[in-house]
């Protein structure tokens, strides 16, 4: 019997087509003008051989081999849900009693579910908070540097991930848009809470309206052909130098907006004093961009209404604070912050819905739970947390204490995808006594766990999909039964909470259906307060979605418009109330790697310091999956070369090394090595190679740090070094590698099959 159920994922709304309890197909949401092809990977992924079919415990953990033990290479033993529930209740109580609540790290992070109730991080942190507390992380891998830096400069993170100047305003008022890091269309197909409308059509309308797009990037493919964008190739990690040189040229011409700088900014005099030697000729030697091109870009910016943007990837590099701060300074000198359709923002082209016209509406989410523990780390510093118990970590003017972590509990995320220098992480991963992972699949983090809890996918439960950037609230109907013994996080945690004595507080005596009605009714009431009469729950559930009010035709939104109109009446949330081109706060920290104003700091790894045979590796989000999700699916599989992730290289770089298209290469540096299949692409700057993130980590010798990843995970190569001690962000995009042909027999890829399983003997 065929059934059709409405559903949602991070890569789009869709209808699930099922037959006899199996997902056999998907149909795009009828009101999605540009549906993502990624939904087509869902049937094979949901029913993949890589699914975790029942609870497992690492054999060595059961035998007492815990701290310092081999993780990733040990066999797993299946256990019953009753036994694993008792084990977890007892182990959690033991760790809290012997080492304190801060000894538990609630490390959940990732794109776990478009659904707002069955959101793994929310469920886990609710459970750990009610149980006594946990050490936690702040900020996001995607833009951690910006989250810590930009509030110092502009008083808000809205310019990074909030409601930014919309494409309608850009199309009407701007004539030039400088896109540092490009404006990739592929990223518009994914967003945190499900998506029905990518920004692609709005971006194309802006180009059709006459906005000239300039792609300043090492890769011409960072803008789609439909935009007809001008390409300015630039060495990776040198954008700050280009921005400062443009700023210097504007000042040399006497064309900076002195009125705006005087009334809306502080610190211009200090920044101006550093610019004299930051000439276009100086920047040409650093960036590879001709001085004449730099001068032309600067002059076009002052001659035309201009929007400036930078991709999130720019701040994921050595000293990633500097290009973001320098771009704000450039916008301030142009005086266009708050002008209709102009200014500066970070992230156009980085995630679904950014810049789409919308009305501000209430959000729907699981209520937050207080965490009694105050200890936290920046999200990218998990390795240091595990390596240096009892130490401290500089962050945003503070010294954070690093607790002695005895238990790690992860749900809805995969640090062996997100994190850098996986071999170092693998060594640090041996320090805790117990690592618990809730996962639908045998991902690398599940393989490196002690206790593995089989979680349902979204298709095996009911939920509500929602994103603040989308105009729809989506009913997510359960389409298929739980596979194997999989359970949703709420139910498994409720049973563990029961064993610990706080089930009723955790569940509030609601099951899944009652929670969904409760959350929806709260949201509906909030909508009523802003003048929107949403249908009742039953009508919503039957219809499959609610369409939210659209922005009024002709209405446009420009960020910082009120601040521009009256900076005294509408100040920014900075110490001065203005744009801080020099920050007294940051300067007072006296940090050697982040001074009090934007500057050029030579990266630790870049083409300017590379050996003749080294290449600059950039890792990017592929169009074939979301992060590591859907890697077992057919779309990702078809893109691979002899089962390995493709590495993109300029044909001339390949010819100089005697390499041919389709050849499997060993990509390596001092941190690690992986195999990748060569794909030639003449849209790259010479000396730069691209290797997508998300191929499941697959070491040739499981459990042995330093082992060759046979599948092509770039994070065995990237450096786990903070952008600076101000923000402690990630610097994955500063990475030099060498390549050579793989001449031996190709090892099998085992990432998508279960690890060694040993049936219990007693």
C-alpha positions in Angstrom: 0.0 0.0 0.0 1.4 3.4 -1.0 1.2 6.3 1.4 2.2 10.0 1.0 3.3 11.9 4.1 4.4 15.6 4.4 7.9 16.0 5.8 10.9 18.3 5.9 14.7 18.1 6.0 17.5 20.7 6.1 17.6 20.4 2.3 13.9 21.0 1.7 10.3 20.3 2.3 8.9 17.2 0.5 6.3 14.4 0.6 7.6 11.0 1.6 6.3 8.1 -0.6 6.2 4.8 1.3 5.2 1.2 0.5 4.9 -1.5 3.1 6.9 0.4 5.7 9.8 1.5 3.4 10.6 4.9 2.0 10.5 4.3 -1.8 10.6 7.9 -3.1 10.1 11.6 -2.4 8.2 14.4 -4.1 9.2 18.1 -3.8 6.9 20.4 -1.9 4.5 21.9 -4.4 5.2 25.5 -3.4 9.0 25.2 -3.6 10.0 27.0 -6.8 13.5 25.4 -6.9 13.5 22.1 -5.0 16.8 20.6 -4.0 17.9 17.3 -5.6 19.3 16.2 -2.3 15.9 14.9 -1.2 16.4 12.1 -3.7 19.2 10.6 -1.6 16.9 10.0 1.4 15.4 6.5 0.6 18.8 4.8 0.2 20.3 6.7 3.2 17.4 5.9 5.5 17.6 2.2 4.7 21.4 2.2 4.5 23.4 -0.8 5.7 25.2 1.8 7.9 22.1 2.1 10.2 22.7 1.4 13.9 20.1 -1.4 14.4 20.2 -1.7 18.3 22.1 -0.5 21.3 25.8 -1.4 21.5 28.6 -1.1 24.0 32.3 -1.2 23.1 33.8 -4.5 24.2 36.8 -3.0 25.9 34.6 -0.6 27.9 32.6 -3.6 29.3 35.9 -5.2 30.2 37.2 -2.1 32.1 39.4 -0.6 29.4 38.3 3.0 29.6 40.6 6.0 29.9 43.4 5.8 27.4 41.7 2.9 25.7 41.5 2.2 22.0 38.4 3.8 20.5 37.6 3.3 16.8 39.3 -0.1 16.5 37.5 -2.1 19.2 34.6 -4.5 18.6 31.1 -3.7 19.8 28.7 -5.9 21.7 24.9 -5.6 21.3 22.9 -5.1 24.5 19.3 -4.7 25.3 17.6 -1.3 25.9 16.9 -2.2 29.5 20.6 -2.9 30.1 21.9 0.1 28.3 19.5 2.3 30.2 20.7 1.0 33.6 24.3 1.3 32.5 23.9 5.0 31.5 21.9 5.9 34.7 24.6 4.3 36.8 27.5 5.7 34.9 26.1 9.2 34.9 25.5 9.1 38.6 29.0 7.8 39.3 30.7 10.5 37.3 28.7 13.2 38.9 29.3 11.8 42.4 33.1 11.2 41.9 34.1 14.1 39.7 31.3 16.7 39.8 28.7 17.8 37.2 31.2 19.7 35.2 33.0 16.4 34.4 30.2 15.7 31.8 30.6 17.4 28.5 27.3 17.8 26.6 28.9 18.1 23.2 25.9 17.8 21.0 26.4 19.9 17.9 25.2 19.7 14.4 22.4 19.7 11.9 20.5 16.9 13.7 16.9 17.5 12.5 14.8 20.1 10.8 12.2 19.3 13.5 12.0 21.6 16.5 10.8 19.0 19.1 13.0 16.1 18.2 16.1 18.3 18.0 18.8 16.1 19.5 20.9 19.0 21.1 17.8 20.5 22.7 16.7 17.1 24.1 20.1 16.1 25.4 20.8 19.4 27.0 17.4 19.4 28.7 18.2 16.0 30.1 21.7 16.9 31.3 20.6 20.2 32.7 17.9 18.6 34.8 20.2 15.9 35.9 22.7 18.4 37.5 24.3 20.2 34.7 27.2 19.8 32.2 30.1 21.6 30.5 28.9 23.0 27.2 30.1 24.9 24.1 29.2 28.2 22.7 29.0 29.5 19.1 28.9 27.6 15.8 31.6 25.9 13.7 30.4 27.8 10.7 31.0 31.4 12.0 32.4 31.1 15.5 35.0 33.8 14.9 32.4 36.3 13.7 30.1 35.5 16.6 32.7 36.6 19.1 34.1 39.5 17.1 31.3 41.3 15.4 29.4 42.3 18.6 32.5 44.3 19.6 32.4 46.2 16.3 28.7 46.5 15.4 26.9 45.5 18.6 25.0 42.6 17.1 25.4 39.3 15.3 22.4 40.1 13.1 24.8 41.1 10.5 26.2 37.5 10.5 23.1 35.3 10.8 20.0 37.4 11.4 17.7 39.4 9.3 20.0 41.1 6.8 19.3 43.6 4.1 17.0 41.8 1.7 17.6 41.0 -1.9 14.6 43.2 -2.9 16.4 46.2 -1.5 19.7 45.2 -3.1 18.0 44.8 -6.4 16.3 48.2 -6.3 19.1 50.3 -4.9 22.5 48.7 -5.3 24.6 48.8 -8.5 27.6 46.9 -7.3 28.0 43.9 -5.0 31.4 42.8 -3.9 31.3 39.2 -2.8 34.4 38.1 -0.9 34.4 34.3 -1.0 31.8 34.2 -3.7 28.0 33.8 -3.6 27.4 30.1 -4.0 23.9 29.0 -5.1 24.3 25.5 -3.7 24.3 26.7 -0.1 20.9 28.2 -0.5 19.3 24.8 -0.6 20.0 24.0 3.1 18.9 25.7 6.3 18.6 24.8 9.9 14.9 24.2 10.2 13.8 23.0 6.8 13.4 25.0 3.6 10.9 25.7 0.9 12.5 28.8 -0.7 16.2 29.2 -1.5 17.7 32.6 -2.1 18.7 31.7 -5.6 15.8 33.3 -7.5 16.1 36.5 -5.5 19.9 36.6 -6.1 19.3 36.1 -9.9 16.6 38.9 -9.9 19.2 41.3 -8.4 21.7 40.5 -11.1 18.9 40.8 -13.8 18.0 44.2 -12.3 21.5 45.5 -13.0 23.5 44.7 -9.8 27.0 43.9 -11.0 28.3 41.0 -9.0 32.1 40.7 -8.3 33.3 37.3 -7.2 36.5 37.8 -5.2 37.6 34.3 -4.6 40.2 31.6 -5.6 37.4 29.8 -7.4 35.3 31.2 -10.2 32.7 28.5 -9.5 31.8 30.3 -6.2 29.2 32.1 -8.3 26.9 30.5 -10.8 27.0 31.3 -14.5 23.5 32.9 -14.4 24.9 35.8 -12.4 27.5 36.7 -15.0 29.8 37.7 -12.2 33.1 39.3 -12.7 35.9 37.1 -11.2 38.8 38.5 -9.3 41.0 35.6 -8.3 42.8 36.1 -5.0 45.2 34.0 -2.9 43.3 32.3 0.0 43.6 34.1 3.3 44.6 37.5 1.9 41.3 39.3 1.7 42.1 41.6 4.6 45.1 42.9 2.7 43.0 43.6 -0.4 40.3 45.5 1.7 42.9 47.6 3.5 44.5 48.5 0.2 41.1 49.5 -1.2 40.6 51.6 1.9 44.0 53.2 1.5 43.3 54.2 -2.1 39.9 55.7 -1.2 41.7 57.8 1.4 44.5 58.8 -1.0 41.8 60.1 -3.4 40.2 62.0 -0.5 36.9 60.2 -1.1 36.1 58.7 2.2 32.8 59.7 3.8 34.2 61.9 6.5 30.8 62.9 7.8 29.7 59.3 8.4 33.0 58.4 9.9 32.7 61.4 12.3 29.1 60.8 13.3 28.6 57.1 13.2 32.0 55.6 13.9 34.8 55.7 16.5 38.5 55.0 16.0 38.8 56.2 12.4 41.8 58.4 13.3 43.7 55.4 14.7 42.9 53.2 11.7 43.7 56.0 9.3 47.1 56.4 10.8 48.0 52.7 9.9 47.0 53.0 6.2 49.7 55.0 4.5 51.8 51.9 3.5 48.9 49.7 2.7 49.0 50.6 -0.9 47.5 48.6 -3.8 51.1 47.8 -4.8 51.8 46.4 -1.3 48.6 44.3 -1.5 49.4 43.0 -5.0 52.4 41.2 -3.7 50.3 39.5 -1.0 47.0 38.8 -2.8 48.1 38.2 -6.4 45.5 40.8 -7.4 47.0 43.5 -9.7 47.3 47.0 -8.1 45.3 48.4 -11.0 42.5 46.0 -10.3 42.5 47.0 -6.6 42.3 50.7 -7.5 39.5 50.0 -9.9 37.5 48.1 -7.4 37.9 50.9 -4.8 36.9 53.6 -7.3 33.8 51.7 -8.4 32.7 51.3 -4.8 32.8 55.0 -4.2 31.1 55.7 -7.6 28.3 53.3 -7.2 25.7 52.3 -4.5 27.5 49.2 -3.1 26.7 46.2 -1.0 29.7 44.4 0.6 29.6 40.8 1.7 31.9 38.1 2.8 31.2 34.4 3.0 31.4 32.7 6.4 34.4 30.7 5.1 36.6 33.8 5.2 36.7 33.9 9.0 37.5 30.2 9.2 41.2 30.9 8.5 44.3 32.1 10.3 43.4 35.5 11.9 39.9 35.3 10.4 38.9 38.3 12.5 40.8 40.6 10.2 38.9 40.4 6.9 35.5 40.8 8.7 36.7 43.9 10.6 38.4 45.3 7.5 35.2 44.9 5.5 33.2 46.8 8.1 35.9 49.5 7.9 35.6 49.7 4.1 31.8 50.0 4.3 32.2 52.7 6.9 34.6 54.7 4.8 32.2 54.4 1.9 29.5 55.7 4.2 26.9 53.3 2.9 26.0 51.4 6.1 22.2 51.8 6.5 21.6 53.2 3.0 18.8 51.4 1.2 20.1 48.1 -0.3 23.7 48.9 0.7 26.1 48.4 3.5 27.9 45.3 4.8 26.8 41.8 5.8 28.3 38.4 6.2 26.8 35.2 4.8 24.9 35.9 1.6 25.5 32.7 -0.3 26.3 30.8 2.9 23.0 29.3 4.1 19.4 29.0 2.9 17.1 31.9 3.1 19.7 34.6 3.9 18.5 37.9 2.3 15.0 36.5 1.4 12.3 39.1 2.0 10.4 38.2 5.1 8.4 39.4 8.1 9.6 38.8 11.6 7.5 36.1 13.1 7.6 34.1 16.4 9.8 31.1 16.5 8.9 27.5 17.6 11.3 25.5 19.7 11.6 23.3 22.8 11.7 25.4 26.0 15.3 26.0 27.2 16.4 24.4 30.4 18.7 26.0 33.0 22.2 24.5 33.2 23.5 24.7 36.8 27.1 24.4 35.5 28.8 27.6 34.3 31.8 26.0 32.6 31.9 26.3 28.8 34.3 26.3 25.9 34.2 27.8 22.4 32.8 25.1 20.1 36.0 24.4 18.2 38.2 23.8 21.3 37.0 20.3 22.3 40.5 18.8 21.7 42.1 21.3 24.0 39.4 20.6 26.6 40.2 16.9 26.6 44.0 17.5 26.4 44.5 20.0 29.2 42.2 19.2 32.2 42.8 21.8 34.9 44.2 24.3 32.4 42.8 27.5 31.1 41.8 28.9 27.7 41.9 32.5 26.7 38.6 33.6 25.2 37.1 37.1 24.6 39.1 38.7 27.4 38.6 35.8 29.9 40.5 32.8 31.0 38.2 29.9 30.9 38.9 27.0 33.2 39.0 23.6 31.5 37.3 20.9 33.6 38.6 17.3 33.8 36.1 15.7 31.4 35.3 12.1 32.4 32.2 11.6 30.3 31.3 12.9 26.8 27.7 12.7 25.6 27.0 13.4 21.9 23.7 13.5 20.1 22.8 14.9 16.7 26.3 15.8 15.6 29.6 14.4 14.4 32.9 16.0 15.7 34.8 13.6 13.4 33.2 15.6 10.6 33.2 19.2 11.9 36.5 19.3 13.7 40.0 19.9 12.4 43.1 17.7 12.7 41.2 14.5 13.3 44.4 12.6 14.3 44.9 15.0 17.2 41.3 14.7 18.1 41.5 10.9 18.1 44.4 11.0 20.6 42.5 13.4 22.8 39.4 11.2 22.5 41.1 8.6 24.6 41.1 10.7 27.7 37.4 10.5 28.9 36.3 7.3 30.8 33.0 7.1 28.9 31.7 8.4 25.6 28.0 8.1 24.7 26.7 8.7 21.2 23.1 8.8 20.0 23.2 8.2 16.2 21.1 6.7 13.4 24.2 5.6 11.5 27.6 4.1 12.1 29.3 7.5 11.6 32.9 8.0 12.8 31.7 9.5 16.1 29.6 6.4 16.7 32.6 4.1 15.9 34.7 6.0 18.4 32.1 5.8 21.2 31.8 3.4 24.2 28.0 3.3 24.2 26.0 3.7 21.0 22.2 4.4 21.1 20.3 3.8 17.9 18.3 6.9 17.1 15.5 7.3 14.7 15.7 9.5 11.6 13.1 12.2 11.2 11.1 9.9 9.0 10.5 7.6 11.9 8.8 10.1 14.1 6.4 13.1 14.1 7.7 16.7 14.4 7.3 20.3 13.2 9.8 21.8 10.8 10.5 25.5 11.1 13.1 28.1 10.2 13.0 31.9 10.9 14.1 32.4 7.3 11.3 30.5 5.7 7.7 31.4 5.1 6.3 28.0 6.0 5.8 25.9 9.1 5.9 22.3 8.1 4.1 19.2 9.6 6.5 16.3 9.6 4.4 13.1 9.7 6.0 9.9 10.6 6.4 8.0 7.3 7.9 4.7 8.3 8.3 2.6 11.5 11.5 2.9 13.5 14.2 0.8 11.8 15.5 -2.0 14.0 15.4 -1.0 17.6 15.9 2.7 17.0 14.2 5.1 19.4 13.8 8.9 19.4 16.0 10.9 21.7 13.2 12.1 23.9 11.9 8.6 24.7 15.3 7.1 25.4 16.3 10.0 27.6 13.0 9.8 29.4 13.7 6.2 30.4 17.2 7.2 31.6 15.7 10.1 33.5 13.2 7.7 35.0 16.1 5.5 36.4 17.6 8.7 37.8 14.4 9.9 39.4 13.3 12.9 37.2 11.2 11.5 34.4 8.2 13.6 35.1 10.2 16.8 35.1 11.9 15.9 31.9 8.7 14.9 30.0 6.3 17.3 31.8 4.1 14.2 31.5 3.7 14.7 27.8 4.3 12.2 25.0 5.3 13.2 21.5 1.8 14.1 20.3 1.1 16.2 23.4 4.5 18.0 23.1 3.8 18.9 19.4 0.3 20.3 20.3 1.8 22.2 23.2 4.6 23.8 21.2 2.4 24.6 18.3 -0.3 26.2 20.5 2.4 28.4 22.2 3.6 29.5 18.7 0.0 30.1 17.5 -0.7 32.3 20.6 2.5 34.3 19.9 1.5 34.7 16.3 -1.8 36.1 17.4 0.1 38.8 19.3 1.7 40.1 16.1 -1.6 40.0 14.1 -1.4 36.6 12.4 -4.3 34.1 13.0 -2.7 30.7 12.5 -5.0 27.7 12.1 -5.5 25.3 15.0 -3.2 22.3 15.4 -5.6 19.8 13.8 -6.1 21.9 10.7 -2.3 22.5 10.4 -1.5 18.8 10.8 -4.1 17.8 8.2 -3.0 20.5 5.7 0.7 19.7 6.2 1.9 23.3 6.4 1.1 26.8 7.4 2.1 29.7 5.1 3.2 32.7 7.1 2.5 36.3 6.1 4.7 37.6 3.3 6.5 40.9 3.3 4.3 43.5 1.8 4.9 44.0 -2.0 7.2 46.9 -2.5 8.4 46.8 1.2 12.1 46.5 1.6 14.4 45.9 4.6 17.8 47.5 5.0 19.9 46.7 8.1 21.0 49.6 10.3 18.7 52.1 8.5 17.5 53.5 11.9 21.0 53.8 13.2 22.0 55.7 10.0 19.1 58.0 10.3 19.7 58.9 13.9 22.7 57.3 15.7 21.9 59.1 19.0 18.3 57.8 19.0 19.1 54.4 17.7 22.7 53.6 18.9 24.4 50.3 18.3 25.0 48.0 21.3 28.7 48.8 21.4 30.4 50.7 24.2 30.4 53.9 22.1 27.0 53.2 20.5 28.8 53.5 17.1 30.7 51.3 14.7 34.0 50.6 16.4 36.8 50.8 13.9 39.1 50.8 16.9 37.9 48.8 19.9 39.1 50.0 23.3 37.8 46.8 24.7 39.7 44.5 22.4 42.8 46.7 22.7 42.6 46.4 26.5 43.0 42.6 26.2 46.5 43.2 24.8 46.4 40.1 22.5 49.3 39.4 20.2 47.1 37.8 17.6 44.2 40.3 17.5 45.0 44.0 18.0 42.4 46.7 18.6 41.8 47.6 14.9 41.8 45.7 11.6 45.2 44.9 10.2 47.0 42.4 8.0 48.7 39.5 9.9 50.6 37.0 7.8 48.9 33.6 8.0 50.6 30.6 9.4 49.9 28.6 6.3 49.4 30.3 2.9 50.7 30.3 -0.6 53.0 33.3 0.2 54.9 31.0 2.5 54.5 27.7 0.6 57.2 25.4 -0.7 57.3 25.0 -4.5 55.5 21.7 -4.4 52.8 22.7 -1.8 49.2 23.6 -2.7 46.7 25.5 -0.7 43.8 23.3 0.3 40.3 24.7 0.8 37.6 22.5 2.2 34.1 23.4 1.2 30.5 22.3 1.5 29.6 20.1 -1.5 26.3 20.1 -3.4 26.0 16.3 -3.0 25.2 16.3 0.7 24.9 18.5 3.8 28.1 18.3 5.8 28.4 14.6 6.3 24.7 13.8 6.1 23.6 11.8 3.1 27.1 10.6 2.4 25.8 7.0 2.0 23.3 8.2 -0.6 23.4 7.8 -4.3 24.1 11.5 -5.2 27.2 11.6 -3.1 28.3 8.1 -4.4 27.9 9.2 -8.1 30.2 12.1 -7.5 33.1 10.1 -6.1 36.0 8.8 -8.1 36.8 5.2 -7.5 34.9 5.5 -4.2 37.0 8.5 -3.0 36.0 12.1 -2.6 37.1 14.3 -5.6 39.9 16.8 -5.2 39.6 19.7 -7.7 42.9 21.0 -9.2 43.8 23.3 -12.1 44.8 21.4 -15.2 48.2 23.2 -15.3 49.0 22.2 -11.6 48.1 18.6 -12.5 50.2 18.6 -15.7 53.2 20.1 -13.8 53.0 17.0 -11.4 52.3 14.5 -14.2 48.8 13.8 -12.9 45.7 12.9 -14.9 42.0 13.3 -14.4 40.4 10.5 -12.5 43.6 9.4 -10.9 43.6 8.5 -7.1 46.0 10.7 -5.2 47.5 10.6 -1.7 47.0 14.1 -0.2 49.2 14.7 2.8 51.0 17.0 5.2 52.6 16.7 8.6 49.2 16.3 10.3 47.9 13.4 8.2 47.0 11.9 4.8 44.0 10.9 2.8 43.1 9.5 -0.6 41.1 11.5 -3.1 40.2 11.2 -6.8 41.6 13.9 -9.1 39.1 16.1 -11.0 40.5 18.9 -13.2 38.9 22.3 -13.1 40.2 25.4 -14.8 38.1 27.7 -12.8 40.6 27.5 -9.9 43.4 29.9 -9.1 46.7 28.1 -9.8 48.2 26.6 -6.6 44.7 26.1 -5.0 42.9 22.7 -4.6 39.4 22.0 -3.3 38.4 19.0 -1.3 34.8 18.9 0.0 34.0 18.1 3.7 31.7 15.3 4.7 33.2 12.1 3.3 32.9 9.8 6.4 36.3 9.4 8.1 37.6 6.0 7.2 41.1 5.2 8.6 43.0 2.4 7.0 43.8 1.1 10.5 40.8 1.9 12.7 41.7 3.3 16.1 45.2 4.2 15.1 45.8 8.0 15.1 47.7 9.0 12.0 46.3 6.3 9.8 45.6 7.1 6.2 41.9 8.1 5.6 41.1 6.0 2.5 37.8 7.9 1.8 39.0 11.5 1.4 38.1 13.4 4.7 40.0 16.8 4.5 40.0 17.2 8.2 42.9 14.8 8.6 44.9 17.6 6.9 43.5 20.8 8.4 45.0 22.5 11.4 43.3 22.6 14.8 44.6 26.1 15.5 42.5 29.0 16.8 42.0 32.0 14.6 43.1 34.1 17.6 42.9 34.1 21.4 40.0 36.6 21.2 37.5 34.4 19.4 39.1 30.9 19.4 37.5 30.3 16.0 38.5 27.6 13.5 41.2 28.1 10.9 40.5 25.1 8.6 40.9 27.2 5.4 44.6 27.8 6.1 46.1 24.5 5.1 49.0 23.6 2.8 49.3 20.1 1.4 51.3 18.0 -1.1 50.0 15.4 -3.5 51.3 12.3 -5.1 49.9 9.4 -7.2 48.6 6.4 -5.2 50.5 3.5 -6.8 49.5 0.7 -4.5 46.3 -1.4 -4.4 43.4 0.7 -3.5 42.1 -0.2 0.0 38.4 -0.7 0.4 36.1 2.0 1.7 34.4 0.6 4.8 32.8 3.8 6.1 29.3 2.8 5.2 29.2 -0.7 6.7 29.0 -1.5 10.4 32.1 -2.0 12.5 33.1 -5.4 13.9 30.3 -6.8 16.1 30.8 -9.5 18.6 27.8 -11.2 20.1 27.9 -11.3 23.9 29.1 -14.6 25.4 27.4 -14.2 28.7 
